[in-house]
Amino acid sequence: AETAAFRAAGRLRGYGRTTMVTTLSPCWYCSGLVRQFGIGRVVIGESRTFTGGHDWLARHGVRITLLDDPECVRLMTDFIAAHPDLWSEDIGTEPVA
């Protein structure tokens, strides 16, 4: 989703003053995108259901705002319970039997 949002934002001369807003902690792929283009800030809805690369981003100067929003947690918990195979595919793990 972050890649689609990045593309939809269009071309900019610099991304240091931009903010990426995401429901979950960005995966390693998306964290690399943030670093490669120098996005200055990432706002994360929750990181309980998935802990991506936000600590790594913070260590490299990206300002991280972790909301730990109960609605985001509920949204993701419900989605994972309803679609465990899709969730496993999305995060690159084997489905839990």
PAZA-473776 format. One record per residue: x, y negated, z negated of N, C-alpha, C in turn; residue number from 0; residue in one letter. Coordinates in nm, 2 decimals. Example, Ala and Ser with C-alpha at 12.3 -4.5 7.8 and 13.67 -1.06 7.14 Angstrom:
<pts>
nu:1.32 | nv:0.57 | nw:-0.78 | cau:1.23 | cav:0.45 | caw:-0.78 | cu:1.32 | cv:0.33 | cw:-0.78 | k:0 | r:a
nu:1.28 | nv:0.22 | nw:-0.71 | cau:1.37 | cav:0.11 | caw:-0.71 | cu:1.29 | cv:0.00 | cw:-0.79 | k:1 | r:s
</pts>
This chain:
<pts>
nu:0.08 | nv:0.12 | nw:0.00 | cau:0.00 | cav:0.00 | caw:0.00 | cu:0.09 | cv:-0.13 | cw:0.00 | k:0 | r:a
nu:0.20 | nv:-0.12 | nw:-0.07 | cau:0.28 | cav:-0.24 | caw:-0.08 | cu:0.34 | cv:-0.27 | cw:0.06 | k:1 | r:e
nu:0.38 | nv:-0.17 | nw:0.14 | cau:0.43 | cav:-0.19 | caw:0.27 | cu:0.33 | cv:-0.26 | cw:0.36 | k:2 | r:t
nu:0.20 | nv:-0.21 | nw:0.35 | cau:0.09 | cav:-0.27 | caw:0.43 | cu:0.07 | cv:-0.42 | cw:0.39 | k:3 | r:a
nu:0.08 | nv:-0.45 | nw:0.26 | cau:0.06 | cav:-0.58 | caw:0.21 | cu:0.18 | cv:-0.67 | cw:0.26 | k:4 | r:a
nu:0.30 | nv:-0.62 | nw:0.26 | cau:0.41 | cav:-0.69 | caw:0.30 | cu:0.40 | cv:-0.73 | cw:0.45 | k:5 | r:f
nu:0.36 | nv:-0.63 | nw:0.53 | cau:0.34 | cav:-0.66 | caw:0.67 | cu:0.23 | cv:-0.76 | cw:0.70 | k:6 | r:r
nu:0.12 | nv:-0.75 | nw:0.62 | cau:0.01 | cav:-0.84 | caw:0.64 | cu:0.05 | cv:-0.98 | cw:0.60 | k:7 | r:a
nu:0.15 | nv:-1.00 | nw:0.51 | cau:0.19 | cav:-1.13 | caw:0.47 | cu:0.25 | cv:-1.21 | cw:0.58 | k:8 | r:a
nu:0.30 | nv:-1.14 | nw:0.68 | cau:0.37 | cav:-1.21 | caw:0.80 | cu:0.51 | cv:-1.24 | cw:0.77 | k:9 | r:g
nu:0.58 | nv:-1.29 | nw:0.87 | cau:0.72 | cav:-1.32 | caw:0.86 | cu:0.74 | cv:-1.45 | cw:0.79 | k:10 | r:r
nu:0.84 | nv:-1.45 | nw:0.70 | cau:0.88 | cav:-1.57 | caw:0.62 | cu:1.03 | cv:-1.58 | cw:0.63 | k:11 | r:l
nu:1.07 | nv:-1.71 | nw:0.61 | cau:1.22 | cav:-1.73 | caw:0.62 | cu:1.29 | cv:-1.66 | cw:0.49 | k:12 | r:r
nu:1.22 | nv:-1.67 | nw:0.38 | cau:1.27 | cav:-1.61 | caw:0.26 | cu:1.15 | cv:-1.56 | cw:0.18 | k:13 | r:g
nu:1.18 | nv:-1.46 | nw:0.10 | cau:1.07 | cav:-1.40 | caw:0.02 | cu:1.09 | cv:-1.42 | cw:-0.13 | k:14 | r:y
nu:1.20 | nv:-1.49 | nw:-0.17 | cau:1.23 | cav:-1.51 | caw:-0.31 | cu:1.12 | cv:-1.58 | cw:-0.39 | k:15 | r:g
nu:1.04 | nv:-1.66 | nw:-0.33 | cau:0.94 | cav:-1.73 | caw:-0.41 | cu:0.80 | cv:-1.66 | cw:-0.39 | k:16 | r:r
nu:0.80 | nv:-1.54 | nw:-0.34 | cau:0.67 | cav:-1.46 | caw:-0.32 | cu:0.65 | cv:-1.37 | cw:-0.44 | k:17 | r:t
nu:0.53 | nv:-1.34 | nw:-0.46 | cau:0.49 | cav:-1.24 | caw:-0.57 | cu:0.41 | cv:-1.13 | cw:-0.51 | k:18 | r:t
nu:0.46 | nv:-1.01 | nw:-0.54 | cau:0.38 | cav:-0.89 | caw:-0.50 | cu:0.30 | cv:-0.84 | cw:-0.62 | k:19 | r:m
nu:0.17 | nv:-0.82 | nw:-0.59 | cau:0.08 | cav:-0.77 | caw:-0.69 | cu:0.04 | cv:-0.63 | cw:-0.66 | k:20 | r:v
nu:0.05 | nv:-0.54 | nw:-0.75 | cau:0.02 | cav:-0.40 | caw:-0.72 | cu:-0.05 | cv:-0.33 | cw:-0.84 | k:21 | r:t
nu:-0.14 | nv:-0.23 | nw:-0.81 | cau:-0.21 | cav:-0.16 | caw:-0.92 | cu:-0.11 | cv:-0.08 | cw:-1.01 | k:22 | r:t
nu:-0.02 | nv:-0.01 | nw:-0.94 | cau:0.08 | cav:0.07 | caw:-1.01 | cu:0.22 | cv:0.02 | cw:-1.00 | k:23 | r:l
nu:0.30 | nv:0.07 | nw:-1.09 | cau:0.45 | cav:0.04 | caw:-1.07 | cu:0.49 | cv:0.09 | cw:-0.93 | k:24 | r:s
nu:0.56 | nv:0.01 | nw:-0.86 | cau:0.60 | cav:0.05 | caw:-0.72 | cu:0.69 | cv:0.17 | cw:-0.72 | k:25 | r:p
nu:0.66 | nv:0.26 | nw:-0.62 | cau:0.75 | cav:0.38 | caw:-0.61 | cu:0.89 | cv:0.33 | cw:-0.56 | k:26 | r:c
nu:0.98 | nv:0.42 | nw:-0.55 | cau:1.12 | cav:0.39 | caw:-0.52 | cu:1.13 | cv:0.33 | cw:-0.38 | k:27 | r:w
nu:1.05 | nv:0.38 | nw:-0.29 | cau:1.05 | cav:0.32 | caw:-0.15 | cu:1.01 | cv:0.18 | cw:-0.15 | k:28 | r:y
nu:0.90 | nv:0.15 | nw:-0.22 | cau:0.85 | cav:0.01 | caw:-0.23 | cu:0.94 | cv:-0.08 | cw:-0.31 | k:29 | r:c
nu:1.00 | nv:-0.02 | nw:-0.41 | cau:1.10 | cav:-0.10 | caw:-0.49 | cu:1.22 | cv:-0.14 | cw:-0.41 | k:30 | r:s
nu:1.26 | nv:-0.05 | nw:-0.32 | cau:1.36 | cav:-0.08 | caw:-0.22 | cu:1.32 | cv:-0.19 | cw:-0.13 | k:31 | r:g
nu:1.20 | nv:-0.19 | nw:-0.09 | cau:1.15 | cav:-0.30 | caw:0.00 | cu:1.15 | cv:-0.43 | cw:-0.07 | k:32 | r:l
nu:1.11 | nv:-0.43 | nw:-0.20 | cau:1.12 | cav:-0.55 | caw:-0.28 | cu:1.26 | cv:-0.61 | cw:-0.29 | k:33 | r:v
nu:1.36 | nv:-0.52 | nw:-0.32 | cau:1.50 | cav:-0.56 | caw:-0.33 | cu:1.55 | cv:-0.60 | cw:-0.19 | k:34 | r:r
nu:1.52 | nv:-0.53 | nw:-0.09 | cau:1.58 | cav:-0.56 | caw:0.04 | cu:1.54 | cv:-0.70 | cw:0.09 | k:35 | r:q
nu:1.42 | nv:-0.74 | nw:0.07 | cau:1.37 | cav:-0.86 | caw:0.11 | cu:1.37 | cv:-0.97 | cw:0.01 | k:36 | r:f
nu:1.42 | nv:-0.94 | nw:-0.11 | cau:1.44 | cav:-1.04 | caw:-0.22 | cu:1.31 | cv:-1.10 | cw:-0.27 | k:37 | r:g
nu:1.21 | nv:-1.02 | nw:-0.28 | cau:1.08 | cav:-1.06 | caw:-0.34 | cu:1.11 | cv:-1.09 | cw:-0.49 | k:38 | r:i
nu:1.07 | nv:-1.21 | nw:-0.53 | cau:1.12 | cav:-1.26 | caw:-0.66 | cu:1.04 | cv:-1.21 | cw:-0.78 | k:39 | r:g
nu:0.91 | nv:-1.17 | nw:-0.76 | cau:0.83 | cav:-1.14 | caw:-0.87 | cu:0.73 | cv:-1.02 | cw:-0.83 | k:40 | r:r
nu:0.71 | nv:-0.93 | nw:-0.93 | cau:0.61 | cav:-0.82 | caw:-0.91 | cu:0.52 | cv:-0.82 | cw:-1.03 | k:41 | r:v
nu:0.39 | nv:-0.82 | nw:-1.00 | cau:0.29 | cav:-0.81 | caw:-1.11 | cu:0.23 | cv:-0.67 | cw:-1.09 | k:42 | r:v
nu:0.23 | nv:-0.60 | nw:-1.20 | cau:0.19 | cav:-0.45 | caw:-1.20 | cu:0.07 | cv:-0.44 | cw:-1.30 | k:43 | r:i
nu:-0.04 | nv:-0.38 | nw:-1.24 | cau:-0.16 | cav:-0.36 | caw:-1.32 | cu:-0.14 | cv:-0.26 | cw:-1.43 | k:44 | r:g
nu:-0.07 | nv:-0.15 | nw:-1.41 | cau:-0.04 | cav:-0.05 | caw:-1.51 | cu:0.07 | cv:0.04 | cw:-1.47 | k:45 | r:e
nu:0.14 | nv:0.10 | nw:-1.57 | cau:0.25 | cav:0.20 | caw:-1.54 | cu:0.23 | cv:0.32 | cw:-1.62 | k:46 | r:s
nu:0.11 | nv:0.35 | nw:-1.68 | cau:0.09 | cav:0.47 | caw:-1.76 | cu:0.08 | cv:0.59 | cw:-1.67 | k:47 | r:r
nu:0.01 | nv:0.58 | nw:-1.56 | cau:-0.02 | cav:0.70 | caw:-1.48 | cu:0.10 | cv:0.73 | cw:-1.38 | k:48 | r:t
nu:0.18 | nv:0.63 | nw:-1.36 | cau:0.30 | cav:0.64 | caw:-1.27 | cu:0.40 | cv:0.54 | cw:-1.30 | k:49 | r:f
nu:0.52 | nv:0.58 | nw:-1.34 | cau:0.63 | cav:0.49 | caw:-1.37 | cu:0.72 | cv:0.50 | cw:-1.25 | k:50 | r:t
nu:0.72 | nv:0.39 | nw:-1.17 | cau:0.81 | cav:0.38 | caw:-1.06 | cu:0.94 | cv:0.31 | cw:-1.09 | k:51 | r:g
nu:0.98 | nv:0.22 | nw:-1.00 | cau:1.11 | cav:0.15 | caw:-1.01 | cu:1.11 | cv:0.02 | cw:-1.08 | k:52 | r:g
nu:1.01 | nv:-0.02 | nw:-1.16 | cau:1.00 | cav:-0.16 | caw:-1.21 | cu:1.12 | cv:-0.19 | cw:-1.30 | k:53 | r:h
nu:1.16 | nv:-0.09 | nw:-1.38 | cau:1.28 | cav:-0.12 | caw:-1.47 | cu:1.40 | cv:-0.15 | cw:-1.39 | k:54 | r:d
nu:1.42 | nv:-0.07 | nw:-1.28 | cau:1.54 | cav:-0.09 | caw:-1.19 | cu:1.53 | cv:-0.23 | cw:-1.13 | k:55 | r:w
nu:1.41 | nv:-0.27 | nw:-1.08 | cau:1.39 | cav:-0.40 | caw:-1.03 | cu:1.42 | cv:-0.51 | cw:-1.13 | k:56 | r:l
nu:1.38 | nv:-0.50 | nw:-1.25 | cau:1.41 | cav:-0.60 | caw:-1.35 | cu:1.56 | cv:-0.61 | cw:-1.38 | k:57 | r:a
nu:1.63 | nv:-0.50 | nw:-1.38 | cau:1.77 | cav:-0.50 | caw:-1.40 | cu:1.84 | cv:-0.57 | cw:-1.28 | k:58 | r:r
nu:1.78 | nv:-0.59 | nw:-1.17 | cau:1.84 | cav:-0.65 | caw:-1.05 | cu:1.78 | cv:-0.79 | cw:-1.03 | k:59 | r:h
nu:1.72 | nv:-0.85 | nw:-1.13 | cau:1.68 | cav:-0.99 | caw:-1.12 | cu:1.53 | cv:-1.02 | cw:-1.08 | k:60 | r:g
nu:1.46 | nv:-0.91 | nw:-1.05 | cau:1.32 | cav:-0.93 | caw:-1.01 | cu:1.24 | cv:-0.96 | cw:-1.14 | k:61 | r:v
nu:1.16 | nv:-1.06 | nw:-1.14 | cau:1.07 | cav:-1.09 | caw:-1.26 | cu:0.95 | cv:-0.99 | cw:-1.25 | k:62 | r:r
nu:0.94 | nv:-0.92 | nw:-1.36 | cau:0.83 | cav:-0.82 | caw:-1.37 | cu:0.73 | cv:-0.86 | cw:-1.47 | k:63 | r:i
nu:0.60 | nv:-0.86 | nw:-1.43 | cau:0.49 | cav:-0.88 | caw:-1.52 | cu:0.41 | cv:-0.75 | cw:-1.53 | k:64 | r:t
nu:0.41 | nv:-0.68 | nw:-1.64 | cau:0.34 | cav:-0.56 | caw:-1.66 | cu:0.21 | cv:-0.59 | cw:-1.74 | k:65 | r:l
nu:0.10 | nv:-0.58 | nw:-1.67 | cau:-0.03 | cav:-0.62 | caw:-1.74 | cu:-0.08 | cv:-0.51 | cw:-1.83 | k:66 | r:l
nu:-0.05 | nv:-0.39 | nw:-1.80 | cau:-0.11 | cav:-0.28 | caw:-1.88 | cu:-0.26 | cv:-0.29 | cw:-1.89 | k:67 | r:d
nu:-0.33 | nv:-0.32 | nw:-1.78 | cau:-0.47 | cav:-0.35 | caw:-1.78 | cu:-0.55 | cv:-0.23 | cw:-1.80 | k:68 | r:d
nu:-0.64 | nv:-0.22 | nw:-1.90 | cau:-0.73 | cav:-0.10 | caw:-1.92 | cu:-0.81 | cv:-0.06 | cw:-1.80 | k:69 | r:p
nu:-0.86 | nv:-0.16 | nw:-1.72 | cau:-0.94 | cav:-0.13 | caw:-1.60 | cu:-0.85 | cv:-0.06 | cw:-1.50 | k:70 | r:e
nu:-0.73 | nv:-0.10 | nw:-1.48 | cau:-0.64 | cav:-0.04 | caw:-1.39 | cu:-0.61 | cv:0.11 | cw:-1.43 | k:71 | r:c
nu:-0.59 | nv:0.12 | nw:-1.56 | cau:-0.56 | cav:0.26 | caw:-1.62 | cu:-0.68 | cv:0.35 | cw:-1.59 | k:72 | r:v
nu:-0.80 | nv:0.30 | nw:-1.62 | cau:-0.92 | cav:0.37 | caw:-1.60 | cu:-0.94 | cv:0.41 | cw:-1.45 | k:73 | r:r
nu:-0.92 | nv:0.31 | nw:-1.37 | cau:-0.94 | cav:0.33 | caw:-1.22 | cu:-0.84 | cv:0.45 | cw:-1.18 | k:74 | r:l
nu:-0.72 | nv:0.44 | nw:-1.22 | cau:-0.62 | cav:0.54 | caw:-1.17 | cu:-0.64 | cv:0.68 | cw:-1.24 | k:75 | r:m
nu:-0.68 | nv:0.68 | nw:-1.37 | cau:-0.71 | cav:0.80 | caw:-1.44 | cu:-0.83 | cv:0.87 | cw:-1.37 | k:76 | r:t
nu:-0.93 | nv:0.80 | nw:-1.34 | cau:-1.05 | cav:0.86 | caw:-1.27 | cu:-1.01 | cv:0.91 | cw:-1.13 | k:77 | r:d
nu:-0.93 | nv:0.83 | nw:-1.06 | cau:-0.89 | cav:0.87 | caw:-0.92 | cu:-0.81 | cv:1.00 | cw:-0.93 | k:78 | r:f
nu:-0.71 | nv:1.01 | nw:-1.02 | cau:-0.63 | cav:1.13 | caw:-1.03 | cu:-0.71 | cv:1.25 | cw:-1.07 | k:79 | r:i
nu:-0.81 | nv:1.23 | nw:-1.16 | cau:-0.89 | cav:1.35 | caw:-1.20 | cu:-0.98 | cv:1.39 | cw:-1.09 | k:80 | r:a
nu:-1.03 | nv:1.30 | nw:-1.01 | cau:-1.12 | cav:1.34 | caw:-0.90 | cu:-1.04 | cv:1.39 | cw:-0.77 | k:81 | r:a
nu:-0.92 | nv:1.35 | nw:-0.76 | cau:-0.84 | cav:1.38 | caw:-0.64 | cu:-0.70 | cv:1.43 | cw:-0.67 | k:82 | r:h
nu:-0.68 | nv:1.53 | nw:-0.75 | cau:-0.54 | cav:1.57 | caw:-0.79 | cu:-0.45 | cv:1.61 | cw:-0.67 | k:83 | r:p
nu:-0.51 | nv:1.67 | nw:-0.57 | cau:-0.42 | cav:1.71 | caw:-0.45 | cu:-0.37 | cv:1.59 | cw:-0.38 | k:84 | r:d
nu:-0.46 | nv:1.49 | nw:-0.36 | cau:-0.42 | cav:1.37 | caw:-0.29 | cu:-0.32 | cv:1.29 | cw:-0.37 | k:85 | r:l
nu:-0.34 | nv:1.28 | nw:-0.50 | cau:-0.25 | cav:1.21 | caw:-0.59 | cu:-0.11 | cv:1.28 | cw:-0.59 | k:86 | r:w
nu:-0.11 | nv:1.41 | nw:-0.59 | cau:0.02 | cav:1.48 | caw:-0.59 | cu:0.09 | cv:1.45 | cw:-0.45 | k:87 | r:s
nu:0.01 | nv:1.45 | nw:-0.35 | cau:0.07 | cav:1.42 | caw:-0.21 | cu:0.13 | cv:1.28 | cw:-0.21 | k:88 | r:e
nu:0.05 | nv:1.19 | nw:-0.27 | cau:0.09 | cav:1.05 | caw:-0.27 | cu:0.22 | cv:1.02 | cw:-0.34 | k:89 | r:d
nu:0.24 | nv:1.09 | nw:-0.46 | cau:0.36 | cav:1.06 | caw:-0.54 | cu:0.47 | cv:1.16 | cw:-0.51 | k:90 | r:i
nu:0.44 | nv:1.26 | nw:-0.42 | cau:0.55 | cav:1.35 | caw:-0.38 | cu:0.58 | cv:1.46 | cw:-0.48 | k:91 | r:g
nu:0.47 | nv:1.51 | nw:-0.55 | cau:0.49 | cav:1.62 | caw:-0.64 | cu:0.40 | cv:1.74 | cw:-0.60 | k:92 | r:t
nu:0.43 | nv:1.86 | nw:-0.65 | cau:0.35 | cav:1.97 | caw:-0.63 | cu:0.22 | cv:1.96 | cw:-0.71 | k:93 | r:e
nu:0.11 | nv:2.00 | nw:-0.65 | cau:-0.02 | cav:1.99 | caw:-0.73 | cu:-0.01 | cv:2.08 | cw:-0.85 | k:94 | r:p
nu:-0.07 | nv:2.03 | nw:-0.96 | cau:-0.08 | cav:2.11 | caw:-1.08 | cu:-0.19 | cv:2.21 | cw:-1.07 | k:95 | r:v
nu:-0.16 | nv:2.34 | nw:-1.10 | cau:-0.26 | cav:2.44 | caw:-1.08 | cu:-0.35 | cv:2.44 | cw:-1.20 | k:96 | r:a
</pts>
